[in-house]
Amino acid sequence: MSRTTTVVGPEAAADVLGVIQAAFGARPPLDPPAPALLETLESVATALATDGGLLLTEDGVALGSLIFRREGDTLVLRRFGVVPTAQGSGVAGDLVRAAEEHALSLGITALRVVARVELPASVAFWDHNGFVQAGREGETLHMVKVFPIRLELPTPEAAHTFGQRLAALLRAGDLLILTGDLGAGKTTFTKGIGAGLQVRGEVTSPTFIIARVHPSLVGGPALVHADAYRLGSIDEIDDLDLEMTLAEAVTVVEWGAGLAEGLADDRLEIDIVRTLGDVSSVEDTDVRQVVVRPIGKRWLDTPWHTLT
């Protein structure tokens, strides 16, 4: 068997419509009904002519498809469907991976899809593929996946500059969760955020104080800098009362992975990893690799190119 996923235009409208009718027609009745069942050959061809779509075939038989709609730097996946006879065979996952590859080739930074709350298996599928809920309208859920941003920081100065540049994209209510080995540069990066936000006081490692508040000098958000290294549970994070200042500050939690995610649905999870040098010692000359994982709708259409 030969399975192929292809970016298609209006020439594939008949095949895409056939998948839509088979896939959405097999779903249980919904109230209101799925608008996909109102698609026609003309409407599908028009949509494909605008931003294209994907068609997955096996031995020439159409098994799955979707239609793209571009909204700025976000690519919306519409009419995502798999024919009933092919469900559970990996077709849906192949379509998602192909959509991500296509989006990245276009310089797209995020994907968005609409799911129905009455179809929990569908919601679970998108969740499994890295999409998070970003709002609800009636019976529909908006689910988004913002692609990770990967950077190389050759020097401590570069980590500081990276923090300053990221600060320009931040606003009150933003939560950043930092992970990385000792000496990876988390505090140096946070110093850069403090410089970019123009806050009062020197930003230093908060290990022994647990959390520090740096008020703004220019009427902007404060910087709350917390360290969860010595904390062992979510309850101990709760004891810091970070929720009290979260809405009015930019909150940075070092060592917060697995503990601080519940503070906000929208957040940045940032990993800083030393890639060179003796792992038993800390060297300022070691290169750092940074991965920024934006979680939630907050980060749609963020100008990430300003970080480089």
Buried (B, 14 or more C-beta within 10 A) or exposed (E): EEBEBEBBEBEBBEBBBBBBBBBBEEBEEEEEEBEBEEBEEEBBBEBBEEBBBBBBBBEEEBBBBBBBBBEEBBBBBBBBBBBEEBBEBBBBBBBBEBBBEBBEEEEBBBBBBBBBEBBEEBBEBBBEBBBBBBEEEEEBBBBBBBBBBEBEBEBBEBBBBBBBBBBEBBEBBBBBBBBBEEBBBBBBBBBBBBBBBBBEEEBBBBEEEBBBBBEBEEEBBBBBBBBBEEBEEBEEBEEBEBEEBBEEBBBBBBBBBEBBBEBBBBBBBBBBBBEEBEEEEBEEEBBBBBBBBBBBBBBBEBEBEEBE
